[in-house]
Amino acid sequence: MVKLTKNLIEDLSKFTGKHCISIYLPTHQYGEEVKSGKDIIVFKNSVAEVKDRLEESGMSPRKIESLLEPFYKLIEDPIFWNNQLDGLAVFAGEDFFKTVHLKTNVSKIQWVSDHFLLTPLIAHLEPKWEFYVLALDLKNITLYHGSNTDIEDITDTLPGLPRELTDVVSDEDRSAGLQFRSQQGGSGEAMYHGHGGGKEIRKKEILRFFREINESVISFLRSENKPLIIFSQEYLFPIYQEANEYGNLLNNLIAKHPAGVQLDEIHNKAWDLIKPLFFENRDGKIETFKQIHGVGKTTTDIEEIVLAGRQGRIDTLFIAKNKDILGYYDQSNNEVVVKEMPWTRKNSLVNDAAIHTFSTGGDVFPLEQDKMPDSQKPVNALLRQ
């Protein structure tokens, strides 16, 4: 199963050809829709519509069959259709075919152009909706990278990360501490695992361990400002807070022992914590747009927006759902032409702006038309200061 990532979207954005096909459709994981093969029927109808348009464009039957052959094979693949999520995107061009499963629903779309339609994908993977989860277990440290759609274990990418307490606190260190406390106690009874001084020694060991972890995390996330969530038993959290030097550590944690917890559960618990922060970011950008619109760096003009996107000048792009503006970018004259185009040669200016905003690190927020900062326009842009 191909994962939806920023790199995937960037790779798809670079593919061009005379007939680039993009198909989106909602799918189902279980239920009567799966038993009845509803998703297959919808997909088959989408492919038939694409075929009709290719015939209208004058493409030869032989070339049409060659281009659509991977689609026909997919229709006949029961394993593929029995392992769906909530949405599916399919991209095809000459010697190219890729399917992407989506964890959220999408509208049914068929699109043929000289590039792929990626706006729906970008709406599912807004680049700054990313975070990290650090699972703290004294016998196993794990770092995860997550987004609103997925999460993965990236621990092996951290050089020098101590994985367990004994990587930092050796048996000799612990024996020395134990012997010291036994002598201080006077009675010869060790207090290492008991109350009082024994607890303090234990805390210092853990703090030393967490400081080593913090150094690795800081080194790895040096240029990042994405939220870091701690996943651990509650008693460990204040100790890590004391060791922490990363500026975007969340004050809330996933309070649970990490051992044996599945990735989906980690992702769901992390996303529940992080989601309000991202919506707060979006709503803040909407308010900023409204405050400076007409007197500051905002625009609703699609020609200006496309050029600003290509120049990396868009901080936040708001796009109205199920709205589009057709046309093309004339590279020779560095100008944008708004123009209705045939079905088989569509060029979406909204798609163009979204791709370039996304690839240069800007935010892209799809909204209902009445929720747009300027609800009279289908595209709003907050420009970089």
N, C-alpha and C positions, 0 to 999 in steps of 0.2 A: 504494500500500500504506500503510495507516494505521499509524503508529508507536506503540508502547506507551510512553506517557509519564505522568508524574504528573498533568499537566494533563488528559490524556484520562480518566484514572480519576476525577479530581475532577468533570469534566463529566458523565461517566456516572452518578456518584453523585447528581447533582442532578436527574436525570430520573426522574419518577414518573408513574404512570398506572395505570389499572385492570388492564391486562394487559401487563406488561413481560416480554418473553421473552428468556431468556439460554440460549444453546446453546454448549457446549464440546465439541470432539472432537480426538483426535490425528490428524495428517495426515502426508503423506509427500512428500518432495521428488523422489524418483526410485524406480525399481524396479518390481517386478511390481504393487505396490499402485496405482501411478499408471497403469500400462498397463491394468489390469483395472477401473479406476474405483472401487476399494474405498472411498475417502474420500467419493465422491458417494453411494454406497449407504448408508453409515453416516449421513451428513448427512440423506439423504432419510428414513431410518427415524426419526431424531430429530424431524424436522418432522412426520412422521405421528403420533408420540406426542404432540407438542404439540397437534396438531389434535384428537386424541381427547379430551384433557383440556379444551380450550376448548369442545368440544361438551358434555362433561359439566357444565361450569359454566353451561350455558344460553345461551351466546353464539349469536347468530343466524348462519346459514350465510353470509349476505352479509358480515357484519362479519368472520367468520373468514377468508373468502377475501381480503378487503381487507387484513387484517393479515398474512396469509401470502404474499401476492403477491410481495414482494421475495425471499422464500425460494425460491419456485418459479423465479423468473428466475435466481437464483444457481445452482440445480441445472443449468440449461440453458446455463451459461457455461463452455465448455471452457477458455478462456484462464485464467480464474480458478483452475480446479482443476489446471491444469498448472503453476501458479506458487505452490506452497504451501511452507511451512516445516515445522516439526515439530508445530505446534498451531494451532488456529483457534478464535476466539471470535466469536460473532455475537449482536448485540443488536438488538431490535426493539420498537417501541411505536407508538402512533398517530402517523403522519407522521414516523417515525424508523426508520432502519436503518443499522447500522454493522458492518463486519467488521474484525477485528484479527488479524493473523498473529503467531504466537508462535514464538520460536526454540528453545523447549524443549517437551517433551511435556506434555499435560494429560489428565486423565481425561474420559471421555464424561459429559456432564451436560445435562439439559434442565430448565429452571426457569421457572416463571411466577409472578409476584408483582406487587406494586405498585411494585417497584423492581428494578434489575438485580442479579444475583449477581456480585459483583466480587472475592470472596476469591481465586479462582484467578488473577486478573490481578495482584492485589496481591502474591501469592506470587512472581510473575514479575518484579515491579519494586518491590523493597523500596527505600524512598526514600533511604536512606543508602548504598546500594551504588552510589555515584557517584564519579567521579574525573575528573581532567583530564590530558591528555597535551600537553606542549609540545614540538613538533618544532623542533629547532634546526638550521638550515642557514644558512650565512652569506649565502646568496642568497634565502632564503625561510623566514620564520617562520610557523608555524601552531599554533593552539591548538584542541584537541579537547575536547569534553565527552563522557564515556562513562559507561555503566552496565553492569550484568551482562548486559543484552540488546542494547545498541546503542552507536553512537558517531557523532558528527557534528562537522563543522568549524564552529567558532563564532568564527573569527578576526575576522570583520567586526564583531562586537559589542564589540571592544576599541578604544575611541577612542585615537588617538595611538600605537598599537603600531608600532614600527619594524619593517619587514618584511625589510630586508636591511642588511648592514653599511654600505653606502654611504649609507643614510639617516642614519647617526650619524657615521661617519667619512668626510668628504668627500675627493675626489681631492686637494684642496689640502692637507688635513691629512696625507695619506699622502705626498705629494710633499715636504712640509716635513720629515717624519720621515726619509724616504729621504735627502734632502740632508744632514740633520744627521749621520746615520750615515756617509755617504760622507766628509764632512769629518773626522769623528772617526777614521776609519780611516787617514787619512794617505796612502794609496796611490791614493785616488780611486775605489776599487772599492766599490760599494754592498753593504751587508750585509743589506739589507732582508729578503730571502727566504732568507738563509743561516743560518749557525749563530750562536750567541752573542747579541750585541746585537740583531741582526735579528729573532731569535725573540722576544726580550723586547718589542720594539716591536709585533710582531704580536699577542702575547698581550695587551698593554695595549689595543690597538684592539678586540680581541674582548671583553675585560673591560668596556670602556666601552660597547660595543654591548649586552652582556648586562645591564649595570646599567640601561640604558634599558628593556630588555624587562622586567626585574624590576619596575621602577616601574609599568609598565602592568599587569602581572599582579597585583601587590599591590593596586593601585587597583580592579581588577575583582573580585578574590577577597577583598576586605577583610573581608566578613562570613562567609566560607566557612572550613571546616576540612577540606575533602575532599582526599584525596591528590593530589599533582601528580607525574606521571611525566615524566622527560625522555627524549626520543626523538632520539638524535643519535649521531654518531661518538664513540668513547670519549674522544678527546683533548679534546673540547669540554666534557665533563661536569664535571671539576674546576674549570674556569674559571667555569661557570655556578654551581657550588656556592659559589664565592667571592663572586659577585655576588648570590646569592639571599638574600632576607629573608622568604620565605614559610615559615611554621612547619611545614607538612606536606609538605615535599619528600621523596620517596622516595630512599633511599640506593642503590637499584638502578635501572638504566635499561634502555631498549630500545636496545641497542648496534648501531646500523645507520644508514647514511645514509638520510635520510627521502625522498629524491627517488624518485618513481615507485612508492612502496609503496601498495598498495590499502588501503581503509578496513577491510576484513574482517581483513587481516593485522595492521594496527595494533591493532584491537580484541582479537584473539586474544592477541597478545603482551602487551598491557597487562593484560588480564584474568588471564593466567597469573601476572603479578607481584602483582596486587592481591587476587586471590581469597583467599589465605591470611590476609590482614589482616582481611577481612570475617568469615571463619569464626572467627578469633580473637576478634573483637568479639562474635559470637553466643555462642561458648562461654563467654566471660567473663560475659555477661549470665545465662547458665544457672547458672553457679557463684554469681553474686551472689544470684540468686533462691533457690537452695538454702540459702545461708548465712543469709539473713534471713527465710526463710519461717516464718511462725508468730510471729515476733517483730519483723518489720519491715514495710515497705510492699510487700506482695505480696497477691494474692488469686486464688482459683480459682472464686469465686462469679460465675456469669454475670450475675446482676442487677447486682451491684456493678461488674463489668467494663464492661457496656454504659453505665452511668451515668458511670463514670470516663472512658470513651472520649469520650463526648459533652462532657465537661467539660475535655478536653485533659490529663488527669492520667496517662495511660499512657506510660511510657518505652519498654517493650518488651512486645509481645503474642506469646505462643507459642500456636499453634493446631495441634491434632492433625489430620493429613491424613485426609481422607474422613470426618470427624466433623462433626456439626452439632447445634445446639440451636435448636429452633423456638420462636417466640413473637413478641412485638411490644413496642415502646416506646409507652406511653400518655403522650402529651405533656401532656394536660390535668391529670394527676395526678403527672407526673414519676416514673413507676414502670415497671418492666419486668415483663411478664407472660410466663411460660414456659408454652407451650401448643402441643399438636399441632394442625396446621391442614391443611385440604384441600390436595391437590396443586396446585390452581390458585390458591391464595391463601397459599402458603408465605411466611413471613417468617423469615429466618435471623438470629438474634441474634449469631452468630459473625461474619456478614457485616457487621452493623451496627457491632460493636466494631472490626473490622479497618478499615473505611472511615474511621471517626473517628480511630482511632489513626494511620493513614497520613496523613490530611489535616492533623493537628496535629504532624507531624514525628517521631512515634514509630517504632520498629522493629517489623516484623511478620515473625515467623519460623514458617513451616510445618514441622512435624517429625512423624516417625513417633510413634505413641502412646507406645511404650516409651522414646523419647528425650526426652520432655517433662520439664521440671524436676520437676513433680509428675505422674508417669506415670498416676496414678489419675483425673486430670481431663482433659477434652478442651480446656480453655482455661485458660491461666495468664497472669497479668499482673504485671509488675514496674512499680510505680507510681513516678511522679516524686517525688523527695525534697523 
